[in-house]
Amino acid sequence: MYILLMFLNIVSISSAQEHERDSNIESSWKDRVFTGGGLGLQFGQITLVNVAPYLGYKFTDKISGGLGVTYLYYRDNIYEYESSIYGGSIFGRYYLMNQLFLHGEYELLNLKVYNEFKKAYSREFAPGLLLGAGYSQSAGGKVTFNLMVLWDILENRYYPYKNPIFRGGISVGI
């Protein structure tokens, strides 16, 4: 289950201006706002549907941050388990250079887990503190391909993603 959830965030299509590295400090706030998100689908013995939009802001050429929400429907026909996982995140990035960046993210997810003591399912919050680095490569025009390797330093037992966490995506400028 965890491996599939880890790779769920691999494909992310974004509508963003995050990777345009102009040094025009006088740009309007509209030029600094970016948005995007992820969509993941899998069907079969395990069904996954993931929707994860985000909204961010470029504070400077090198620093950006934002907020995201996550909804994940997960069904495992083998173990007869089903859960809606939802939550939010806050993230920040620092660009060391145009293509290399550091990424930090705090995510809090709520999911259904089995409680051994009560012998029943209950909903629990699972925090994740993801730290890592990423690489951004222009594909021409306003299209950028991004890869990240992240590590959850909290390692909460209910957090659905396990270390290392690989994410990737495509950003398309507005």
N, C-alpha and C positions, 0 to 999 in steps of 0.2 A: 504494500500500500504506500509506504513512504517513498519508495523509488519513483513510483508513478506520479505521486504528488510533487516530488522534487522537479521532475521534468515537465510538469504542467506549465510552468512559467517560461519555458524555453522560447515559445513563439509569442511575440508581443508586437502588435502593430500600433504605432504611435503617430499622432499628429502633433508635431512639436517643432518649436524653434529653438530648442535647448542647445543644439549643436552648432548654431551659427555663431561663430566667434568673432563678431565685429567688436571693435574697441570704442564704439560710439556710446559714451556714458550718457549722453543727452537723449537717448532713445526714450520713447514714451513707455508707460507701464504696460500698455497693450503689446508692445514688442517683446517684453520680458516674460509674459505669461505663456506657458505651454501646457498642453494637455495630451493625453494618450491613454493607453491601457492595454490590457492583455485579454485574450480570449483563448480558451483551451477546450477541446472537445475530444472525448474518447468513448467508444461504444463497444460492447462485447460482454465478457464475464465481469469486467469492471467498467462501470460507466462514470465518466467525469465530465462535468460542465463547469467551467470557470469563467467568471466575468470580473475583471479587476481594473476599473478606470482610475485615473489619477489626474491631479491638477498641480502644476508647479510654477515656480517663479525663478527667473535668473536674477539674483541679487547683484552679481558682478560677472565679468567674463569667466571667472574661475569658480564661482560658488552658485549653486542652485539648490532648491529644496522644494518640497511639496507634501501633499496629502493624498492618500489613496484609500479606496474601499475595495473589499474583496467579498465575493460570494462564490462558494464552491459547493456543488451538489456531488456527492460521492455515493456510489452503490456498488457493493461487492456481492455478486451472486454466489460465490463460493462459500463465504462465511456468513451470508445472510445479514449483512450490515449495511445500513443506510444512514446518511447524515447530511444535513445542510450545515456548511461551515461558513461563517461570516465574521467580518471584522474590519479593522482599519489599520492604516499605517501612516507614519511620517518618515520622510527620507531626506537626505542631504547628499550632495556630491561636491567634491573638490577636484577640479581639473588640474593635474600636475603639468600637463601640456595639452595641446588640442585633442589628442587621441587617447591619452591615458588619464583615468580618473579614479579617485577613492570614493567608495560608496558606503554610507551608513543608513540603517533603516530600523525603526522599531515597529513591530507589527503585533497586534493583539487580536487573536482569533478565538471564536467561540464554537465549540463542537460537542457532539454527543460522544461520551465515553462510557465504558462499562466500569461500574464501581463494584469491586470484589467484596467489600464489606456489606453493602446493601443488596448485592446480587441483582442489580438493576442498572439501567442506563440513566445517566444524568448529564446535564450540560456543564461544561467547564471552560474557563478561559485559559488559553495557552499563549504566553508571550514569546516573542522571538526578537533577539537583538542581532541583526545581521550586519557584519562588517566585511569589507573586501575591496576588490579593485575591479576595474572594467576597462575595456578597450572599445573605442569608437572609430569606425572607418567610414569615410564618405563613399557613397556609391554613385555620386554625381548629382548635381542640382541640390535639392533640399532633402535628399534621401541619405540616411545614415544607418549603418548596421552596428549594433552594440552587443558585446559579450561581457558577462560579469561572472566572477567566482566569489561567492559569499560564504561566510562561516557564521553559524548561529552560536554565539558565545554563551547564551543562557541554557541551551539544551534542555528545555522543559520537556518532560516525558510525553506530554500530550501535543506538543507542537508538531504539525503534520510533515514538515520538511526536515530531512536529515542531512548532516554535513558530509561533504561540501554541497552547496546549493549552486547549481549552474543556471544562469538566466541569459537569455539573448533576445534580440528583437530588432525591429526595423523602425526608425523614426522618419516620418515624412513631414517636412516643414509645411506650415499653413500657407 
